[in-house]
């Protein structure tokens, strides 16, 4: 019995030592890769095509996806940057996939970045690749040890359900110098489980509280007046300020933003963010306005919700992509809508950047009197441009003319009272 306890003790000590080594060698103030990765419109379109490739195969059929080195880099960077400013460099060499990863960490005293690199390959003719090399910073770890630790971390954390859903359908992976070929088989049951897990969140008690607050606001609203977005955000963030400490301020802000977005954008909110059904009463519903326009309120809070849920860079790219799409077959490209997207993105970033920033926004929003405090007037900007008009005036979103207006919008947002308070 003593031997068993010694083995357990040594094993625990070894894991603690390994964890300390990972932190010491992997966390650094210098990134191995530039994390300033930017999303171009074409990049997003291609990444979405790659990530939805598997949807072409019907349930209970075997499918194969072939991804080039370029495809892997694009799709992986797109996914990783949904959650933090990060970068991945993937190389196909000697029938192995080489990963170099830099991730931005929350504020801490050890360093701003986590740098790791590893290789995946099909050793011993296995169908699924495994880790053949693993480095944290400059520290090279035994591949089997790294694989064991990573596997146990995943299986004993909230990542396990994602891991199972991602790997269960994969039957074989073949790697050569030009591509990675993934063979998969998804039955109907697996697809239903994945859909239910990824698109349905149980309503939290906090969400119900904010929805009840919104219901009270709507019940008291004078139908003779437009419902300002500020009329929703001010009392909701006042409530968030009352409910929060530094420990939970970010999550309270997320929940508050989701609740408001669910009301303002209704079906769009649930479709885009997989939000649960609203608990607001089935009574009178009023559209929210910014500068006498419903679409501006929708753009603002929608972008804030995307940013709070994922990443500000993604929110900005989604806004630009939407406007470019509107130029082709919608209401036309609108810098006015884009300004609301950008302001909402800034709002979402400030709401979730850090506990201190979250509390600062709560306090400021609890005191606002007008939506001009968080949304500058965009009504002098160009809008309703067809695809031909947009290309004639601006060419593309990379052009100097486009960037000039984009910077003007950014400057106006920065000057708004909410974002420039000390």
C-alpha positions in Angstrom: 0.0 0.0 0.0 2.9 2.4 0.8 4.3 1.7 -2.6 1.0 2.7 -4.3 1.0 5.9 -2.3 4.6 6.6 -3.2 3.8 6.1 -6.9 0.8 8.5 -6.7 2.9 11.0 -4.8 5.8 10.9 -7.3 3.3 11.1 -10.2 1.6 14.2 -8.7 5.0 15.8 -8.0 6.1 15.0 -11.5 3.0 16.6 -13.0 3.4 19.7 -10.8 7.0 20.0 -11.9 6.1 19.6 -15.5 3.4 22.3 -15.2 6.0 24.6 -13.6 8.4 23.9 -16.4 5.8 24.6 -19.1 5.0 28.0 -17.5 8.6 28.9 -16.9 9.8 28.1 -20.4 6.7 28.7 -22.5 5.5 32.1 -21.2 7.5 35.1 -22.5 7.2 38.8 -23.2 8.3 38.2 -26.8 6.1 36.3 -29.3 7.6 33.7 -31.6 5.1 34.8 -34.2 3.5 38.2 -35.0 0.0 38.1 -33.5 -1.2 41.0 -35.6 -2.9 38.7 -38.0 -5.6 40.5 -40.1 -8.7 39.1 -41.7 -9.3 40.2 -45.2 -12.7 39.7 -46.8 -11.4 36.9 -49.1 -9.7 35.2 -46.2 -12.9 35.0 -44.3 -14.8 33.6 -47.3 -12.1 31.0 -47.9 -11.9 30.0 -44.2 -15.7 29.5 -44.0 -15.6 27.4 -47.2 -12.9 25.2 -45.7 -14.6 24.8 -42.3 -17.9 24.0 -43.9 -16.4 21.5 -46.4 -17.6 18.5 -44.3 -21.2 19.6 -44.5 -21.3 18.4 -48.1 -21.2 14.8 -47.0 -24.5 13.3 -45.9 -24.8 11.4 -42.6 -23.7 7.8 -42.7 -21.5 8.4 -45.7 -17.7 8.4 -45.8 -16.1 11.7 -46.8 -12.6 13.1 -47.4 -11.3 16.6 -47.1 -8.0 17.6 -48.6 -6.3 20.7 -47.2 -3.2 22.4 -48.5 -0.7 24.1 -46.3 -2.3 27.4 -47.2 -5.8 26.1 -46.3 -4.5 24.8 -42.9 -2.9 28.1 -42.0 -6.0 30.1 -43.0 -8.6 28.0 -41.3 -6.5 27.5 -38.1 -5.7 31.2 -37.7 -9.3 32.1 -38.4 -10.5 29.7 -35.6 -7.8 30.7 -33.1 -8.4 34.4 -33.6 -12.0 34.0 -32.7 -11.0 33.8 -29.1 -7.7 35.7 -28.6 -5.0 37.5 -30.5 -2.9 34.6 -31.6 -1.0 33.2 -34.5 -0.3 29.8 -36.0 2.3 28.8 -38.6 1.7 25.4 -40.2 4.2 23.6 -42.4 4.0 20.3 -44.2 7.4 18.7 -44.3 8.7 15.1 -44.2 5.1 13.8 -44.1 4.5 15.6 -40.8 2.5 18.7 -39.9 4.6 21.3 -38.0 2.9 23.8 -35.8 4.3 27.0 -34.3 1.8 28.7 -32.0 1.8 32.0 -30.2 -1.1 32.8 -27.9 -1.8 36.1 -26.1 -2.3 35.6 -22.4 -4.4 37.6 -19.9 -2.5 40.1 -17.9 0.0 38.4 -15.5 3.4 38.9 -14.0 5.1 36.1 -16.0 4.7 37.2 -19.6 2.3 38.3 -22.3 2.7 35.3 -24.7 2.7 31.5 -24.6 5.0 30.0 -27.3 4.7 26.4 -28.2 5.7 24.2 -31.2 4.9 20.6 -32.1 4.7 18.1 -34.9 2.0 15.6 -35.8 2.8 12.5 -37.8 1.6 9.0 -38.6 4.4 6.9 -36.9 4.3 3.1 -37.1 1.7 3.2 -39.9 -1.1 4.4 -37.5 -4.2 5.8 -39.1 -4.4 8.8 -36.9 -1.4 11.2 -36.3 0.2 11.6 -32.9 2.7 14.0 -31.4 6.2 13.3 -32.6 7.9 16.4 -31.2 6.9 19.0 -28.6 8.6 22.2 -27.5 7.5 24.9 -25.0 9.6 27.9 -25.7 13.1 26.5 -25.9 12.3 23.4 -23.8 12.1 20.1 -25.7 9.8 17.6 -24.1 9.5 13.8 -24.8 6.7 13.4 -27.3 5.0 10.6 -25.3 5.1 12.6 -22.1 3.7 15.6 -23.8 0.9 13.5 -25.5 0.1 11.9 -22.1 -0.2 15.3 -20.3 -2.2 17.0 -23.1 -4.6 14.0 -23.3 -5.2 14.0 -19.5 -5.7 17.8 -19.4 -8.3 17.6 -22.2 -10.1 14.6 -20.8 -10.4 16.1 -17.3 -11.5 19.5 -18.3 -14.4 21.2 -20.2 -12.4 20.7 -23.4 -13.3 17.0 -23.4 -16.7 17.3 -25.1 -15.2 19.5 -27.8 -12.4 16.9 -28.3 -14.8 14.0 -28.6 -17.0 15.8 -31.1 -14.0 16.9 -33.2 -12.2 13.5 -33.2 -14.9 10.9 -33.1 -15.9 11.2 -36.9 -12.2 11.1 -38.0 -11.2 7.7 -39.3 -7.9 8.4 -41.0 -5.4 11.2 -41.7 -2.8 11.0 -44.4 0.0 13.6 -44.6 2.3 14.3 -47.5 4.4 17.2 -48.7 1.5 19.0 -50.4 -1.7 18.2 -48.4 -3.4 16.6 -45.5 -6.3 14.2 -46.4 -8.8 13.7 -43.6 -11.3 10.8 -44.0 -14.3 11.0 -41.7 -17.7 9.3 -41.1 -20.5 11.1 -39.2 -23.7 9.3 -38.4 -26.9 11.0 -37.7 -26.6 10.6 -33.9 -23.2 12.2 -33.9 -24.4 15.2 -35.9 -27.4 15.7 -33.6 -25.1 15.5 -30.5 -22.7 18.1 -32.0 -25.5 20.4 -33.0 -27.2 20.2 -29.5 -23.9 20.8 -27.8 -22.6 23.6 -29.9 -25.8 25.6 -30.5 -27.8 25.2 -27.2 -26.8 26.8 -24.0 -28.8 26.3 -20.8 -30.2 29.7 -19.8 -28.2 30.9 -16.8 -29.8 32.4 -13.7 -27.9 35.7 -14.5 -29.4 35.8 -18.0 -32.9 35.4 -16.6 -32.2 38.4 -14.2 -31.2 40.7 -17.1 -34.1 39.6 -19.2 -36.4 40.3 -16.4 -34.8 43.8 -16.1 -35.4 44.4 -19.8 -39.1 43.2 -19.4 -39.5 45.9 -16.7 -38.0 48.6 -18.9 -40.3 47.6 -21.8 -43.4 47.6 -19.5 -42.6 51.1 -18.4 -41.8 52.5 -21.8 -44.0 55.3 -23.2 -45.2 54.0 -26.6 -45.5 57.6 -27.8 -41.6 57.8 -27.8 -38.9 55.9 -29.6 -37.1 53.4 -27.5 -33.5 54.5 -27.5 -30.8 51.8 -27.2 -29.5 53.9 -24.3 -32.8 53.3 -22.5 -32.0 49.6 -22.5 -28.2 49.7 -21.9 -28.1 52.3 -19.1 -30.3 50.4 -16.6 -28.9 47.0 -17.6 -25.3 48.1 -17.0 -26.4 49.8 -13.8 -27.6 46.4 -12.7 -24.4 44.8 -13.9 -22.4 47.3 -11.8 -24.4 46.5 -8.7 -24.0 42.7 -9.2 -20.3 42.7 -10.1 -17.0 42.5 -8.4 -13.6 42.3 -10.2 -13.9 38.6 -10.2 -17.2 38.4 -12.2 -17.5 41.7 -14.0 -16.5 40.4 -17.4 -19.0 37.6 -17.3 -21.8 39.9 -16.1 -21.0 42.3 -19.0 -21.2 39.4 -21.4 -24.5 38.3 -20.1 -25.9 41.8 -20.1 -24.9 42.4 -23.7 -26.3 39.0 -24.8 -29.6 39.8 -23.1 -29.9 43.2 -24.8 -28.8 41.8 -28.2 -31.4 39.0 -27.9 -34.1 41.6 -27.5 -32.9 44.0 -30.2 -31.9 41.5 -32.8 -34.4 38.7 -31.8 -34.0 35.8 -34.3 -30.7 37.1 -35.6 -29.2 36.9 -32.1 -30.1 33.3 -31.6 -28.9 32.4 -35.1 -25.6 34.1 -34.9 -24.6 33.5 -31.2 -26.6 30.3 -30.4 -28.3 32.2 -27.7 -31.1 30.6 -25.7 -34.7 31.7 -26.3 -35.6 35.0 -24.7 -37.5 34.9 -21.4 -39.0 38.3 -22.0 -42.7 38.4 -21.8 -44.8 38.0 -24.9 -46.2 41.5 -24.5 -45.5 44.6 -26.4 -42.2 44.7 -28.3 -40.5 48.0 -29.3 -37.7 48.5 -31.8 -34.6 50.1 -30.4 -33.2 53.2 -32.2 -29.9 55.0 -32.6 -30.2 58.4 -34.4 -33.8 57.5 -35.3 -32.6 54.3 -37.1 -33.4 50.8 -36.1 -30.5 49.3 -38.2 -27.9 51.3 -36.3 -29.0 49.9 -32.9 -29.0 46.4 -34.4 -25.5 46.8 -35.8 -24.1 48.3 -32.6 -25.4 45.7 -30.1 -24.9 42.8 -32.6 -21.2 43.7 -33.0 -20.8 44.2 -29.2 -22.3 40.7 -28.7 -20.0 39.1 -31.3 -17.0 40.7 -29.7 -18.0 39.7 -26.2 -18.6 36.2 -27.4 -15.5 35.8 -29.6 -13.1 38.5 -30.8 -13.2 42.1 -31.9 -11.2 41.4 -35.0 -13.9 38.9 -36.1 -16.7 41.3 -35.3 -15.1 44.0 -37.5 -14.5 41.6 -40.4 -18.1 40.3 -40.1 -19.4 43.9 -40.3 -17.3 44.6 -43.4 -18.4 41.3 -45.0 -22.0 42.2 -44.4 -21.7 45.6 -46.0 -19.9 44.2 -49.0 -22.6 41.6 -49.4 -25.3 44.3 -49.2 -23.5 46.2 -52.0 -24.1 43.2 -54.3 -27.7 42.2 -53.5 -28.9 44.2 -50.5 -29.4 47.8 -49.5 -26.0 48.9 -50.6 -22.7 49.4 -48.8 -23.1 51.7 -45.8 -20.3 53.4 -43.9 -23.0 54.5 -41.5 -23.8 50.8 -40.6 -20.1 50.1 -40.5 -19.6 52.9 -38.0 -22.2 51.3 -35.7 -20.4 48.0 -36.1 -17.1 49.5 -35.2 -18.5 51.3 -32.2 -20.2 48.1 -31.0 -16.9 46.3 -31.4 -15.1 48.9 -29.2 -17.9 48.7 -26.7 -17.6 44.9 -26.5 -13.9 45.1 -26.2 -14.0 47.5 -23.3 -16.7 45.4 -21.7 -14.5 42.2 -21.7 -10.8 43.4 -22.0 -10.0 43.0 -18.3 -11.8 43.1 -15.0 -10.8 46.7 -14.5 -12.0 47.7 -17.9 -15.3 45.8 -17.4 -15.9 47.7 -14.1 -15.0 51.0 -15.7 -17.5 50.5 -18.5 -20.2 49.5 -16.0 -19.8 52.6 -14.0 -19.7 54.9 -17.0 -22.8 53.3 -18.6 -24.7 53.4 -15.4 -24.4 57.2 -15.7 -25.1 57.9 -19.4 -27.9 60.2 -20.4 -27.7 59.8 -24.2 -26.6 57.3 -26.8 -24.1 59.9 -28.1 -21.9 58.9 -25.2 -21.2 55.5 -26.8 -22.2 56.0 -30.4 -20.9 59.0 -32.4 -23.2 60.5 -35.1 -22.4 58.8 -38.4 -25.1 60.3 -40.6 -22.8 62.3 -42.7 -21.0 59.2 -44.0 -21.6 57.6 -47.4 -24.2 54.8 -47.7 -26.5 52.9 -50.1 -23.6 52.3 -52.6 -24.1 49.5 -55.1 -21.2 47.2 -55.9 -20.3 49.3 -58.9 -20.5 52.6 -56.9 -18.3 51.2 -54.1 -15.7 49.9 -56.5 -15.7 53.2 -58.5 -15.2 55.3 -55.3 -13.1 53.0 -53.1 -11.9 50.0 -55.1 -11.6 47.7 -52.1 -11.4 47.8 -48.3 -7.6 47.9 -48.6 -7.6 51.1 -50.6 -6.3 54.4 -49.2 -9.7 56.1 -49.8 -11.5 53.4 -47.8 -8.9 53.4 -45.0 -9.2 57.2 -44.7 -12.9 56.9 -43.9 -12.3 53.9 -41.6 -9.7 55.9 -39.6 -12.2 58.9 -39.4 -14.8 56.5 -37.9 -12.2 55.2 -35.4 -11.2 58.7 -34.4 -14.8 59.6 -33.7 -15.4 56.5 -31.6 -12.2 57.2 -29.6 -13.5 60.7 -28.9 -16.8 59.5 -27.6 -17.1 60.1 -23.8 -17.4 56.4 -22.8 -14.2 55.4 -24.6 -11.9 58.2 -23.6 -12.7 58.5 -19.8 -9.7 58.0 -17.5 
